[in-house]
Amino acid sequence: MRLIATFFYAGLMRPAPGTWGSLAALPAAYLLLVLGGFWLLLAATVIAFVLGYIATQKLTADGEDEDPSWIVIDEVVGMWIALFPVGYGAMMMGVDFWRLWPGWVSGFLLFRLFDIWKPWLVGWADRRGDAMGVMLDDVIAGIFAALVSIVLAGIAHGFLM
């Protein structure tokens, strides 16, 4: 369970384990995209969410700390969601995933911003104080990051001007 929760021990790195977990998610996402495209990334995200929820529930069952900083599987799930526009966009255009490098950068930066800032629904999920809240706040932060990345891509490509 600890291997999953720390995403292969990335969550044990200091300082800022959440950032390390988010960074560790990037090469893993690239590998998933290369091996199976957007659909493999989507499937891996769902599986990571379920396994992350189970691991978080078991590892926080003692009630001492409902969201220990070393649990970063939630950041991995959120980061992968933030990269959905990159994976899907590259697949639809038939180009290498790195051609959409601005999406990798914006996805990472926006995800970290929303995960740390915790606006609106992100904060609501975080305040739940349970394993679902641990996972859900990063899912929502990832969705926000993906949506803003899509808007930024639209602006950059002249679609929203």
C-alpha atoms as a printed R data frame, in Angstrom:
    type eleno elety resid chain resno       x      y       z
1   ATOM     1    CA   MET     A     1   0.000  0.000   0.000
2   ATOM     2    CA   ARG     A     2   2.829  2.394   0.843
3   ATOM     3    CA   LEU     A     3   4.411  1.846  -2.579
4   ATOM     4    CA   ILE     A     4   1.169  2.939  -4.248
5   ATOM     5    CA   ALA     A     5   0.466  5.828  -1.869
6   ATOM     6    CA   THR     A     6   3.968  7.273  -2.291
7   ATOM     7    CA   PHE     A     7   4.004  6.548  -6.047
8   ATOM     8    CA   PHE     A     8   7.075  4.368  -5.894
9   ATOM     9    CA   TYR     A     9   8.466  6.402  -2.971
10  ATOM    10    CA   ALA     A    10   8.415  9.789  -4.735
11  ATOM    11    CA   GLY     A    11   6.318 11.024  -1.810
12  ATOM    12    CA   LEU     A    12   9.231 10.487   0.549
13  ATOM    13    CA   MET     A    13  11.350 13.112  -1.213
14  ATOM    14    CA   ARG     A    14  11.798 16.454   0.535
15  ATOM    15    CA   PRO     A    15  10.976 19.275   0.460
16  ATOM    16    CA   ALA     A    16   7.507 19.577  -1.069
17  ATOM    17    CA   PRO     A    17   6.533 15.919  -1.585
18  ATOM    18    CA   GLY     A    18   3.407 16.943  -3.514
19  ATOM    19    CA   THR     A    19   5.546 18.674  -6.100
20  ATOM    20    CA   TRP     A    20   7.854 15.658  -6.326
21  ATOM    21    CA   GLY     A    21   4.821 13.408  -6.809
22  ATOM    22    CA   SER     A    22   3.526 15.705  -9.553
23  ATOM    23    CA   LEU     A    23   6.948 15.705 -11.227
24  ATOM    24    CA   ALA     A    24   7.143 11.903 -11.004
25  ATOM    25    CA   ALA     A    25   3.772 11.745 -12.759
26  ATOM    26    CA   LEU     A    26   5.183 13.436 -15.880
27  ATOM    27    CA   PRO     A    27   7.541 10.716 -17.180
28  ATOM    28    CA   ALA     A    28   5.007  8.078 -16.151
29  ATOM    29    CA   ALA     A    29   2.336  9.866 -18.209
30  ATOM    30    CA   TYR     A    30   4.694 10.139 -21.169
31  ATOM    31    CA   LEU     A    31   5.445  6.414 -20.980
32  ATOM    32    CA   LEU     A    32   1.732  5.586 -20.826
33  ATOM    33    CA   LEU     A    33   1.028  7.853 -23.802
34  ATOM    34    CA   VAL     A    34   3.837  6.312 -25.859
35  ATOM    35    CA   LEU     A    35   2.760  2.762 -24.997
36  ATOM    36    CA   GLY     A    36  -0.978  3.132 -25.451
37  ATOM    37    CA   GLY     A    37  -1.954  6.709 -26.208
38  ATOM    38    CA   PHE     A    38  -4.637  8.741 -24.518
39  ATOM    39    CA   TRP     A    39  -6.837  5.724 -23.762
40  ATOM    40    CA   LEU     A    40  -4.100  4.003 -21.752
41  ATOM    41    CA   LEU     A    41  -3.490  7.214 -19.796
42  ATOM    42    CA   LEU     A    42  -7.219  7.447 -19.082
43  ATOM    43    CA   ALA     A    43  -7.405  3.805 -17.946
44  ATOM    44    CA   ALA     A    44  -4.284  4.174 -15.806
45  ATOM    45    CA   THR     A    45  -5.772  7.284 -14.196
46  ATOM    46    CA   VAL     A    46  -8.954  5.440 -13.232
47  ATOM    47    CA   ILE     A    47  -6.947  2.499 -11.863
48  ATOM    48    CA   ALA     A    48  -4.593  4.825  -9.957
49  ATOM    49    CA   PHE     A    49  -7.601  6.634  -8.476
50  ATOM    50    CA   VAL     A    50  -9.167  3.396  -7.211
51  ATOM    51    CA   LEU     A    51  -5.873  2.000  -5.873
52  ATOM    52    CA   GLY     A    52  -4.982  5.399  -4.408
53  ATOM    53    CA   TYR     A    53  -8.313  5.641  -2.630
54  ATOM    54    CA   ILE     A    54  -7.912  2.154  -1.147
55  ATOM    55    CA   ALA     A    55  -4.299  2.816  -0.100
56  ATOM    56    CA   THR     A    56  -5.154  6.197   1.409
57  ATOM    57    CA   GLN     A    57  -8.105  4.748   3.288
58  ATOM    58    CA   LYS     A    58  -5.975  1.963   4.782
59  ATOM    59    CA   LEU     A    59  -2.952  4.135   5.577
60  ATOM    60    CA   THR     A    60  -4.999  6.860   7.284
61  ATOM    61    CA   ALA     A    61  -7.363  4.523   9.159
62  ATOM    62    CA   ASP     A    62  -5.719  5.317  12.505
63  ATOM    63    CA   GLY     A    63  -7.137  8.855  12.213
64  ATOM    64    CA   GLU     A    64  -3.843 10.483  13.197
65  ATOM    65    CA   ASP     A    65  -3.446 12.437   9.932
66  ATOM    66    CA   GLU     A    66  -6.130 12.218   7.234
67  ATOM    67    CA   ASP     A    67  -3.833 13.622   4.511
68  ATOM    68    CA   PRO     A    68  -0.151 12.946   5.196
69  ATOM    69    CA   SER     A    69   2.145 14.844   2.831
70  ATOM    70    CA   TRP     A    70   3.938 11.638   1.791
71  ATOM    71    CA   ILE     A    71   0.766 10.296   0.155
72  ATOM    72    CA   VAL     A    72   1.172 11.587  -3.408
73  ATOM    73    CA   ILE     A    73  -0.844  9.145  -5.504
74  ATOM    74    CA   ASP     A    74  -3.565 11.809  -5.437
75  ATOM    75    CA   GLU     A    75  -1.165 14.298  -7.058
76  ATOM    76    CA   VAL     A    76  -0.307 11.705  -9.708
77  ATOM    77    CA   VAL     A    77  -3.981 11.212 -10.562
78  ATOM    78    CA   GLY     A    78  -4.599 14.964 -10.677
79  ATOM    79    CA   MET     A    79  -1.495 15.574 -12.788
80  ATOM    80    CA   TRP     A    80  -2.531 12.892 -15.279
81  ATOM    81    CA   ILE     A    81  -5.966 14.503 -15.567
82  ATOM    82    CA   ALA     A    82  -4.279 17.868 -16.184
83  ATOM    83    CA   LEU     A    83  -2.448 16.191 -19.095
84  ATOM    84    CA   PHE     A    84  -5.585 14.765 -20.733
85  ATOM    85    CA   PRO     A    85  -5.764 17.656 -23.241
86  ATOM    86    CA   VAL     A    86  -2.153 16.959 -24.268
87  ATOM    87    CA   GLY     A    87  -2.730 13.248 -24.757
88  ATOM    88    CA   TYR     A    88  -6.045 13.634 -26.501
89  ATOM    89    CA   GLY     A    89  -4.923 16.579 -28.625
90  ATOM    90    CA   ALA     A    90  -1.766 14.845 -29.807
91  ATOM    91    CA   MET     A    91  -3.741 11.695 -30.587
92  ATOM    92    CA   MET     A    92  -6.318 13.631 -32.612
93  ATOM    93    CA   MET     A    93  -3.622 15.518 -34.533
94  ATOM    94    CA   GLY     A    94  -1.448 12.433 -35.012
95  ATOM    95    CA   VAL     A    95   1.664 14.137 -33.628
96  ATOM    96    CA   ASP     A    96   4.251 13.221 -31.022
97  ATOM    97    CA   PHE     A    97   3.161 14.026 -27.488
98  ATOM    98    CA   TRP     A    98   6.131 16.358 -26.969
99  ATOM    99    CA   ARG     A    99   4.938 18.581 -29.840
100 ATOM   100    CA   LEU     A   100   2.352 19.855 -27.379
101 ATOM   101    CA   TRP     A   101   5.052 20.790 -24.841
102 ATOM   102    CA   PRO     A   102   3.308 24.000 -23.744
103 ATOM   103    CA   GLY     A   103   0.456 21.794 -22.508
104 ATOM   104    CA   TRP     A   104   2.884 19.787 -20.384
105 ATOM   105    CA   VAL     A   105   4.188 22.984 -18.818
106 ATOM   106    CA   SER     A   106   0.796 24.624 -18.301
107 ATOM   107    CA   GLY     A   107  -0.697 21.369 -17.019
108 ATOM   108    CA   PHE     A   108   2.017 21.026 -14.392
109 ATOM   109    CA   LEU     A   109   2.051 24.673 -13.304
110 ATOM   110    CA   LEU     A   110  -1.728 25.051 -13.253
111 ATOM   111    CA   PHE     A   111  -2.230 21.770 -11.429
112 ATOM   112    CA   ARG     A   112   0.244 22.797  -8.723
113 ATOM   113    CA   LEU     A   113  -1.401 26.234  -8.496
114 ATOM   114    CA   PHE     A   114  -4.901 24.801  -8.010
115 ATOM   115    CA   ASP     A   115  -3.655 22.049  -5.689
116 ATOM   116    CA   ILE     A   116  -1.884 24.515  -3.404
117 ATOM   117    CA   TRP     A   117  -4.393 27.388  -3.649
118 ATOM   118    CA   LYS     A   118  -7.450 25.085  -3.312
119 ATOM   119    CA   PRO     A   119 -10.096 27.380  -4.811
120 ATOM   120    CA   TRP     A   120 -13.815 26.623  -4.662
121 ATOM   121    CA   LEU     A   121 -14.509 22.910  -5.274
122 ATOM   122    CA   VAL     A   122 -10.888 21.933  -4.660
123 ATOM   123    CA   GLY     A   123 -11.094 23.366  -1.153
124 ATOM   124    CA   TRP     A   124 -14.518 21.815  -0.598
125 ATOM   125    CA   ALA     A   125 -13.153 18.356  -1.405
126 ATOM   126    CA   ASP     A   126 -10.044 18.935   0.714
127 ATOM   127    CA   ARG     A   127 -12.177 19.854   3.730
128 ATOM   128    CA   ARG     A   128 -14.008 16.500   3.622
129 ATOM   129    CA   GLY     A   129 -11.271 15.079   5.838
130 ATOM   130    CA   ASP     A   130 -11.468 11.541   4.477
131 ATOM   131    CA   ALA     A   131  -9.736  9.370   1.886
132 ATOM   132    CA   MET     A   132 -12.202 10.407  -0.822
133 ATOM   133    CA   GLY     A   133 -11.463 14.050  -0.081
134 ATOM   134    CA   VAL     A   134  -7.712 13.378  -0.341
135 ATOM   135    CA   MET     A   135  -8.200 11.950  -3.819
136 ATOM   136    CA   LEU     A   136 -11.019 14.218  -4.982
137 ATOM   137    CA   ASP     A   137  -9.350 17.583  -4.345
138 ATOM   138    CA   ASP     A   138  -6.560 16.630  -6.750
139 ATOM   139    CA   VAL     A   139  -9.010 15.261  -9.311
140 ATOM   140    CA   ILE     A   140 -10.808 18.607  -9.295
141 ATOM   141    CA   ALA     A   141  -7.511 20.545  -9.388
142 ATOM   142    CA   GLY     A   142  -6.528 18.407 -12.398
143 ATOM   143    CA   ILE     A   143  -9.834 19.139 -14.136
144 ATOM   144    CA   PHE     A   144  -9.403 22.878 -13.506
145 ATOM   145    CA   ALA     A   145  -5.832 22.732 -14.837
146 ATOM   146    CA   ALA     A   146  -6.976 20.822 -17.941
147 ATOM   147    CA   LEU     A   147  -9.768 23.311 -18.643
148 ATOM   148    CA   VAL     A   148  -7.508 26.347 -18.267
149 ATOM   149    CA   SER     A   149  -4.875 24.653 -20.450
150 ATOM   150    CA   ILE     A   150  -7.510 24.162 -23.154
151 ATOM   151    CA   VAL     A   151  -8.469 27.844 -22.961
152 ATOM   152    CA   LEU     A   152  -4.795 28.877 -23.134
153 ATOM   153    CA   ALA     A   153  -4.244 26.613 -26.146
154 ATOM   154    CA   GLY     A   154  -7.283 28.169 -27.810
155 ATOM   155    CA   ILE     A   155  -5.893 31.635 -27.222
156 ATOM   156    CA   ALA     A   156  -2.407 30.621 -28.440
157 ATOM   157    CA   HIS     A   157  -3.848 29.157 -31.630
158 ATOM   158    CA   GLY     A   158  -6.141 32.095 -32.269
159 ATOM   159    CA   PHE     A   159  -9.412 30.212 -31.719
160 ATOM   160    CA   LEU     A   160 -10.539 32.374 -28.821
161 ATOM   161    CA   MET     A   161  -9.443 35.791 -30.076
